[in-house]
């Protein structure tokens, strides 16, 4: 409730109520009449004659009722007319607060400064209570360049491969363009349940994590405000409809859409896992690894994806039950990508 609404309610409701209450108290406490002066209780006093009750008294009540009706008739429209604006303002304020909380939840909790002033101490306490440390892996929520916010990074702490026991530098994907790849259902699913076989743990309280549904909603609301999540992937005009077998466009589209999971060279999990050669979450495509699929299976995988194995669908018309991706590739673009991947 903003200051204007408080003033309006005070003027229209509280001030008249206080005035009427004051008049009532003043009149009730005033000692008038012979019966009051000699202490006769009100219930034992003689009633007023009919000429008073049906004359000045009833006229006073009728005038009071008329004035009250007029006041209500004026107040209700005055209060109701800006109601739509108030509701819109409330929704905007709620969304702003959700984005603010989402950023704090994504951030690493700060250290508490014990000698901070009360206002700063309260802000730090809020940041500590909400901070879940997503930025440890997915990049800082604070950056001079908005394009670098939540731009991905190496998992912290380093990841240990459950099969080999080897500690590797695991590449956490950027989230500043996650909605170019996924719809909200998968983003929420991933936050709630994590990604088995990767450093991404389950964060939802129903799955043993520490984030409530409201906290996940807030993080998603903040992610949607990032510039990359508000625009389509960048692909040159010449590659909007590449000719058959155009591996140059296939490489451009691969780097724009696929490299985030499979690595810029299609190395996937075949990388050495060093600082300069980290693991990626997608399977290896280079060195002929993708050729265990024949070409038709390869195309079908790109078109339909593997939704809950975290491979997005890229086709304009995926199989029934698979949602249409946010920015689908055309058949000619998919053909170019497949041609490029099979040549790695």
Secondary structure, DSSP 8 states (H G I E B T S, - for coil): --HHHHHHHIIIIIHHHHHHHHHHHHHHH---SHHHHTT--GGGS----HHHIIIIIHHHHHHHHHHHHHHHHHHHHHHHHTHHHHHHHHHHHHHHHHHHHHHHHHS------TT--HHHHHHHHHHHHH---THHHH--S--SSGGGTT--EE-SS-EE-TTT--EE-BEE--STTHHHH--HHHHHHHHHH--TTSS----BGGGT-SB-HHHHHHHHHHHHTSGGGGS-----GGGTT--TT-HHHHHHHHHHHTHHHH-TTS-GGGS--BTTB-B-SS---GGGGGGGS-HHHHHHHHHH-BGGGTB---BTT--TTS---TT-B-HHHHHHHHHHHHT-
